[in-house]
Amino acid sequence: MPVYEYECRDCGKRFERLVSFREAKEAQECPECGSRSTRKLMSVVASVRKDDDGVSSCPTCTSGVCNL
């Protein structure tokens, strides 16, 4: 089952939820306020590159190697 990101239209809380493809079309309950006025967000996909030595580098960590 995939993880989807949602945002509550009432309180602005962003949250993730592991749901089936069928459930993904349904409004999810906000864990903060309980509202079902939520929307599914587009997720950002991270990619990790390897240099010529086979070392992975991650653009978000300062050490350059984060074992992702």
Buried (B, 14 or more C-beta within 10 A) or exposed (E): EEEBBBBBEEEEBEBEBEBEEEEBEEEBBBEEEEBEEBEBEEEEEEEEEEEEEEEBBBEEEEEEEEEE
